Amino acid sequence: MLTDSIEARNLIERLGNLVRADTRAACNEYGLKLVQVEALRYLTQCNHYSDTPQAVTEFLGLTKGTVSQTLKVLEQKGLLRKRGDANDKRLVHLNPTAKGRRLVERTMSAATVVQGIGKIPMSDNQVSVDSLRALLRSVQVANDLKTFAPCYTCRFNQKRKSDYFCRLTNEPLAEQDVALLCREHQYPIVKSKEITNL
């Protein structure tokens, strides 16, 4: 009989395969590779601290060369635009175009999984989301991985009366910014045994 951790890994792997199969089918329709859509999808979800080639490389866990070629194709297809940083001339920011955002919306549904989630009773659905979130966090913490999570869950995020503030960069954040992924994200510091209770 499989242990719970092995079965959980197998289930997550199988779900990942189903999502990738759906996305791959959409990629074929647009003449793109899976990695190109994954990079574009990430760039529609990240904040301005995290929209660089280096951040894409870290998020996807790929080589700089692979990411460089991926970004080049996206730019050639009019799905991505590069712009220099106003303060640091060495930095390049990557912004999906309107065409790129529309493509991500069309390829993001993962119909197989979305339909399956729709069949789960609402109370179980929330438990599943909470469990997956706790699992992701514990895997990231246990393996000292960059978290790439939304600002509002970061220990540096501070809610103020009319906006939010990042205590790491000492900059104000708009409400729409705090829902985006950040490569500088750090979970609040907790004791290791508390992680299992999140």
Residue frames relative to the residue before (quaternion, step in Angstrom):
aa qw qx qy qz dx dy dz
M 1.0000 0.0000 0.0000 0.0000 0.00 0.00 0.00
L 0.4771 -0.6874 0.4717 0.2782 3.57 -0.95 0.90
T 0.4465 -0.6406 0.5377 0.3180 3.55 -1.12 0.63
D 0.6652 -0.5153 0.3556 0.4069 3.58 -1.22 0.44
S 0.6726 0.5040 -0.3218 0.4360 3.61 0.89 -0.85
I 0.6493 0.4921 -0.3249 0.4803 3.61 1.00 -0.73
E 0.6578 0.4995 -0.3192 0.4646 3.59 0.92 -0.83
A 0.6259 0.5302 -0.3356 0.4632 3.59 1.00 -0.81
R 0.6466 0.5133 -0.3189 0.4655 3.60 0.92 -0.88
N 0.6631 0.5083 -0.3037 0.4579 3.59 0.92 -0.91
L 0.6560 0.5100 -0.3073 0.4639 3.59 0.99 -0.84
I 0.6554 0.5017 -0.3062 0.4744 3.58 0.95 -0.88
E 0.6429 0.5224 -0.3171 0.4618 3.57 0.97 -0.85
R 0.6678 0.4990 -0.3008 0.4633 3.59 0.94 -0.87
L 0.6371 0.5083 -0.3250 0.4797 3.60 0.98 -0.80
G 0.6347 0.5312 -0.3200 0.4610 3.58 1.00 -0.84
N 0.6432 0.5206 -0.3175 0.4632 3.57 1.00 -0.81
L 0.6505 0.5154 -0.3165 0.4593 3.59 0.98 -0.82
V 0.6449 0.5086 -0.3136 0.4765 3.58 0.97 -0.87
R 0.6715 0.4939 -0.2998 0.4640 3.60 0.89 -0.93
A 0.6253 0.5357 -0.3438 0.4516 3.61 1.01 -0.74
D 0.6423 0.5073 -0.3148 0.4806 3.60 0.98 -0.84
T 0.6822 0.4860 -0.2845 0.4663 3.56 0.88 -0.99
R 0.6334 0.5404 -0.3296 0.4451 3.59 0.98 -0.84
A 0.6271 0.5279 -0.3355 0.4642 3.60 1.00 -0.78
A 0.6618 0.4854 -0.3010 0.4857 3.60 0.98 -0.84
C 0.6084 0.5574 -0.3450 0.4474 3.60 1.05 -0.75
N 0.6473 0.5296 -0.3161 0.4479 3.56 0.91 -0.93
E 0.6212 0.5569 -0.3321 0.4400 3.55 1.04 -0.81
Y 0.7653 0.3448 -0.1753 0.5144 3.60 1.06 -0.77
G 0.4921 -0.6876 0.4177 0.3325 3.59 1.26 0.15
L 0.5269 0.6150 -0.4100 0.4196 3.58 1.11 0.72
K 0.4397 -0.6435 0.5501 0.2999 3.52 -1.33 0.32
L 0.6731 -0.5108 0.3593 0.3960 3.55 -1.24 0.53
V 0.6641 0.5171 -0.3138 0.4393 3.60 0.85 -0.92
Q 0.6315 0.5380 -0.3375 0.4448 3.60 1.06 -0.69
V 0.6703 0.4700 -0.2930 0.4939 3.57 0.99 -0.82
E 0.6229 0.5352 -0.3464 0.4533 3.62 1.03 -0.72
A 0.6459 0.5039 -0.3201 0.4758 3.60 0.98 -0.81
L 0.6681 0.4981 -0.2983 0.4654 3.57 0.91 -0.93
R 0.6307 0.5324 -0.3272 0.4601 3.58 0.99 -0.82
Y 0.6355 0.5219 -0.3280 0.4649 3.58 0.92 -0.90
L 0.6953 0.4979 -0.2833 0.4341 3.58 0.85 -0.96
T 0.6350 0.4954 -0.3440 0.4826 3.61 1.20 -0.31
Q 0.7233 0.4404 -0.2298 0.4797 3.59 1.26 -0.32
C 0.6720 0.5264 -0.3008 0.4253 3.61 1.19 -0.25
N 0.5034 -0.6498 0.4836 0.3008 3.54 -1.30 0.38
H 0.7216 -0.4724 0.3044 0.4044 3.57 -1.33 0.07
Y 0.5844 0.5336 -0.3911 0.4698 3.63 1.22 -0.05
S 0.7725 0.4000 -0.1285 0.4761 3.53 1.23 -0.58
D 0.5693 0.6184 -0.3707 0.3950 3.59 1.24 0.24
T 0.4448 0.6809 -0.4527 0.3655 3.56 1.03 0.83
P 0.6532 -0.5007 0.3735 0.4280 3.61 -1.20 0.32
Q 0.6314 0.5371 -0.3347 0.4482 3.61 1.01 -0.77
A 0.6599 0.5003 -0.3092 0.4677 3.59 0.95 -0.83
V 0.6220 0.5220 -0.3421 0.4728 3.61 1.01 -0.77
T 0.6319 0.5391 -0.3183 0.4568 3.58 1.00 -0.88
E 0.6831 0.4840 -0.2789 0.4705 3.58 0.90 -0.95
F 0.6681 0.5149 -0.3090 0.4395 3.57 0.89 -0.92
L 0.7488 0.3974 -0.2163 0.4842 3.58 0.85 -0.96
G 0.3513 -0.7557 0.4868 0.2619 3.61 1.22 -0.37
L 0.4860 0.6575 -0.4274 0.3858 3.57 1.08 0.77
T 0.6182 -0.5298 0.4102 0.4111 3.58 -1.29 0.08
K 0.6343 -0.5312 0.3979 0.3964 3.57 -1.24 0.45
G 0.6401 0.5472 -0.3220 0.4325 3.58 1.02 -0.82
T 0.6558 0.5041 -0.3070 0.4706 3.57 0.94 -0.90
V 0.6748 0.4848 -0.2959 0.4713 3.57 0.91 -0.91
S 0.6205 0.5488 -0.3400 0.4452 3.59 0.99 -0.80
Q 0.6740 0.4791 -0.2856 0.4844 3.59 0.92 -0.91
T 0.6207 0.5525 -0.3249 0.4516 3.57 1.04 -0.82
L 0.6923 0.4751 -0.2712 0.4706 3.57 0.86 -1.00
K 0.6103 0.5597 -0.3423 0.4439 3.57 1.07 -0.74
V 0.6574 0.4982 -0.3042 0.4765 3.60 0.93 -0.90
L 0.6563 0.5164 -0.3165 0.4499 3.60 0.90 -0.91
E 0.6555 0.4988 -0.3083 0.4759 3.57 1.01 -0.81
Q 0.6526 0.5208 -0.3123 0.4531 3.61 0.95 -0.85
K 0.7022 0.4513 -0.2585 0.4862 3.59 1.08 -0.71
G 0.5137 -0.6771 0.4017 0.3410 3.60 1.27 0.10
L 0.4900 0.6733 -0.4155 0.3659 3.57 1.22 0.48
L 0.7756 0.2196 -0.0727 0.5873 3.54 1.28 -0.42
R 0.1260 -0.7711 0.6209 0.0634 3.55 -1.14 0.74
K 0.2648 -0.7477 0.5877 0.1593 3.57 -1.00 0.83
R 0.0295 0.7753 -0.6309 0.0005 3.54 -1.18 0.63
G 0.4935 -0.6644 0.4798 0.2912 3.53 -1.09 0.74
D 0.5200 -0.6200 0.4909 0.3229 3.55 -1.26 0.49
A 0.5168 -0.6726 0.4407 0.2938 3.57 -0.92 0.90
N 0.7681 0.3720 -0.1859 0.4869 3.61 1.05 -0.75
D 0.7862 0.2070 -0.0931 0.5748 3.59 1.08 -0.67
K 0.3285 -0.7983 0.4776 0.1636 3.57 -0.23 1.31
R 0.6027 0.5665 -0.3615 0.4302 3.62 1.22 -0.31
L 0.6669 0.5217 -0.2919 0.4448 3.59 1.19 -0.51
V 0.1275 -0.7473 0.6483 0.0701 3.52 -1.17 0.77
H 0.2080 -0.7608 0.6046 0.1111 3.56 -0.94 0.95
L 0.2548 -0.7705 0.5742 0.1082 3.54 -1.10 0.81
N 0.0211 -0.8164 0.5761 -0.0336 3.55 -0.64 1.14
P 0.3983 -0.6941 0.5419 0.2566 3.59 -0.75 1.01
T 0.4166 -0.6776 0.5441 0.2669 3.58 -1.04 0.78
A 0.6913 -0.4284 0.3519 0.4633 3.58 -1.30 0.07
K 0.6273 0.5321 -0.3235 0.4677 3.58 1.04 -0.80
G 0.6554 0.5135 -0.2996 0.4658 3.58 1.00 -0.85
R 0.6537 0.5095 -0.3072 0.4676 3.59 0.99 -0.83
R 0.6369 0.5162 -0.3293 0.4684 3.58 1.00 -0.78
L 0.6381 0.5275 -0.3247 0.4573 3.57 0.99 -0.83
V 0.6448 0.5144 -0.3231 0.4640 3.60 0.95 -0.86
E 0.6369 0.5267 -0.3324 0.4543 3.60 0.93 -0.83
R 0.6854 0.4886 -0.2848 0.4586 3.58 0.97 -0.83
T 0.7463 0.4010 -0.2206 0.4833 3.60 1.03 -0.71
M 0.5999 0.6372 -0.3337 0.3503 3.58 1.25 -0.27
S 0.5374 0.6915 -0.3959 0.2764 3.57 1.12 -0.47
A 0.0824 -0.8018 0.5808 0.1140 3.62 1.02 -0.73
A 0.1543 -0.8728 0.4564 0.0784 3.53 0.79 1.17
T 0.6267 0.5590 -0.3466 0.4180 3.57 0.93 -0.84
V 0.7171 0.4327 -0.2503 0.4857 3.58 0.84 -1.00
V 0.6275 0.5419 -0.3423 0.4422 3.60 0.96 -0.84
Q 0.6575 0.4974 -0.3100 0.4735 3.59 0.95 -0.84
G 0.6453 0.5223 -0.3168 0.4587 3.57 1.03 -0.79
I 0.6421 0.5160 -0.3211 0.4672 3.58 0.96 -0.86
G 0.6302 0.5565 -0.3222 0.4351 3.58 1.06 -0.79
K 0.6812 0.4832 -0.2842 0.4708 3.60 1.17 -0.47
I 0.5651 0.5775 -0.3903 0.4413 3.60 1.27 -0.17
P 0.5118 -0.6270 0.4752 0.3452 3.64 -0.90 0.80
M 0.6359 -0.5917 0.3447 0.3560 3.58 -0.98 0.90
S 0.6639 0.5010 -0.3227 0.4517 3.62 0.87 -0.84
D 0.6607 0.4821 -0.3058 0.4873 3.61 0.99 -0.76
N 0.5949 0.5853 -0.3546 0.4216 3.55 1.09 -0.74
Q 0.6772 0.4801 -0.2966 0.4723 3.62 0.89 -0.91
V 0.6195 0.5269 -0.3418 0.4709 3.58 1.02 -0.77
S 0.6463 0.5278 -0.3185 0.4498 3.59 0.97 -0.85
V 0.6611 0.4964 -0.3059 0.4722 3.58 0.90 -0.91
D 0.6578 0.5036 -0.3082 0.4676 3.58 0.90 -0.89
S 0.6591 0.5112 -0.3033 0.4607 3.59 0.97 -0.87
L 0.6607 0.4979 -0.3053 0.4716 3.58 0.95 -0.86
R 0.6347 0.5229 -0.3246 0.4673 3.58 1.01 -0.81
A 0.6650 0.4916 -0.2994 0.4758 3.61 0.94 -0.88
L 0.6416 0.5173 -0.3265 0.4628 3.59 0.99 -0.78
L 0.6462 0.5130 -0.3234 0.4633 3.59 0.88 -0.90
R 0.6736 0.4992 -0.3024 0.4535 3.56 0.84 -0.94
S 0.6851 0.4786 -0.3064 0.4557 3.61 0.84 -0.87
V 0.6187 0.5211 -0.3465 0.4749 3.62 1.07 -0.66
Q 0.6600 0.5090 -0.3088 0.4582 3.58 0.93 -0.88
V 0.6842 0.4789 -0.2858 0.4699 3.58 0.88 -0.93
A 0.6723 0.5156 -0.2996 0.4386 3.60 0.87 -0.95
N 0.7697 0.3395 -0.1745 0.5118 3.58 1.08 -0.71
D 0.4096 -0.7436 0.4387 0.2947 3.56 1.33 0.26
L 0.3049 0.7623 -0.5010 0.2736 3.57 0.93 1.01
K 0.5548 -0.5488 0.4871 0.3922 3.55 -1.22 0.45
T 0.4099 -0.7729 0.4402 0.2021 3.54 -0.84 0.95
F 0.0915 -0.8255 0.5509 0.0816 3.62 1.05 -0.65
A 0.3660 0.7221 -0.4979 0.3111 3.57 0.70 1.08
P 0.6667 -0.5017 0.3523 0.4239 3.62 -1.23 0.25
C 0.6342 -0.5760 0.3803 0.3485 3.54 -1.12 0.80
Y 0.6535 0.5546 -0.3412 0.3860 3.58 0.89 -0.87
T 0.6849 0.4516 -0.2937 0.4906 3.62 1.21 -0.30
C 0.5301 0.6652 -0.3780 0.3655 3.59 1.32 0.00
R 0.5410 -0.6360 0.4469 0.3210 3.56 -1.10 0.69
F 0.6632 0.5044 -0.3075 0.4596 3.61 1.20 -0.40
N 0.5654 0.6103 -0.3861 0.3984 3.58 1.23 -0.27
Q 0.0473 -0.7906 0.6104 -0.0067 3.54 -0.92 0.96
K 0.3028 -0.7366 0.5783 0.1767 3.57 -0.79 1.03
R 0.1009 -0.7753 0.6218 0.0452 3.54 -0.90 1.00
K 0.7592 -0.3874 0.2439 0.4626 3.59 -1.25 0.05
S 0.8415 0.1742 -0.0655 0.5073 3.59 0.69 -1.04
D 0.8016 0.1096 -0.0753 0.5828 3.60 1.22 -0.12
Y 0.4938 -0.6026 0.5161 0.3559 3.55 -1.28 -0.46
F 0.1845 -0.7809 0.5890 0.0963 3.55 -1.23 0.41
C 0.2812 -0.7374 0.5896 0.1719 3.57 -0.99 0.88
R 0.2935 -0.7841 0.5247 0.1538 3.57 -0.52 1.18
L 0.5763 0.5668 -0.3871 0.4434 3.62 1.24 -0.20
T 0.7888 0.2893 -0.1436 0.5229 3.59 0.86 -0.98
N 0.3278 -0.7645 0.4806 0.2776 3.58 1.33 -0.24
E 0.5251 0.6026 -0.4253 0.4246 3.54 0.92 0.98
P 0.4767 -0.6340 0.5099 0.3330 3.57 -1.12 0.59
L 0.1960 -0.7642 0.6054 0.1049 3.56 -1.21 0.60
A 0.4126 -0.6859 0.5389 0.2627 3.55 -1.01 0.79
E 0.6786 -0.5094 0.3392 0.4061 3.56 -1.21 0.46
Q 0.6697 0.4962 -0.3125 0.4557 3.60 0.97 -0.79
D 0.5945 0.5880 -0.3584 0.4153 3.62 1.17 -0.52
V 0.6883 0.5327 -0.3017 0.3892 3.57 0.90 -0.85
A 0.6302 0.5134 -0.3428 0.4709 3.60 1.24 -0.16
L 0.5988 0.5940 -0.3445 0.4122 3.59 1.29 -0.20
L 0.5710 -0.5922 0.4523 0.3445 3.56 -1.25 0.51
C 0.0883 -0.7958 0.5985 0.0264 3.56 -1.06 0.80
R 0.4223 -0.7150 0.5006 0.2447 3.58 -0.89 0.96
E 0.6525 0.5000 -0.3104 0.4774 3.62 1.23 -0.35
H 0.3790 0.7696 -0.4502 0.2479 3.58 1.31 -0.10
Q 0.0303 0.7548 -0.6551 0.0112 3.53 -1.15 0.77
Y 0.4368 -0.6838 0.5163 0.2741 3.54 -0.88 0.96
P 0.6024 -0.5172 0.4379 0.4217 3.59 -1.19 0.40
I 0.5095 -0.6560 0.4615 0.3117 3.56 -1.00 0.79
V 0.0488 0.7783 -0.6216 0.0740 3.54 -0.84 1.08
K 0.5626 -0.5673 0.4661 0.3800 3.52 -1.25 0.38
S 0.6447 -0.5783 0.3362 0.3701 3.60 -1.01 0.79
K 0.6895 0.4750 -0.3116 0.4493 3.63 0.90 -0.74
E 0.5847 0.5730 -0.3761 0.4340 3.60 1.25 -0.31
I 0.5419 0.6495 -0.3974 0.3558 3.60 1.15 -0.58
T 0.6617 0.5203 -0.3165 0.4374 3.58 0.96 -0.78
N 0.6900 0.4781 -0.2827 0.4642 3.59 1.20 -0.41
L 0.4783 0.6969 -0.4284 0.3193 3.63 1.26 0.02
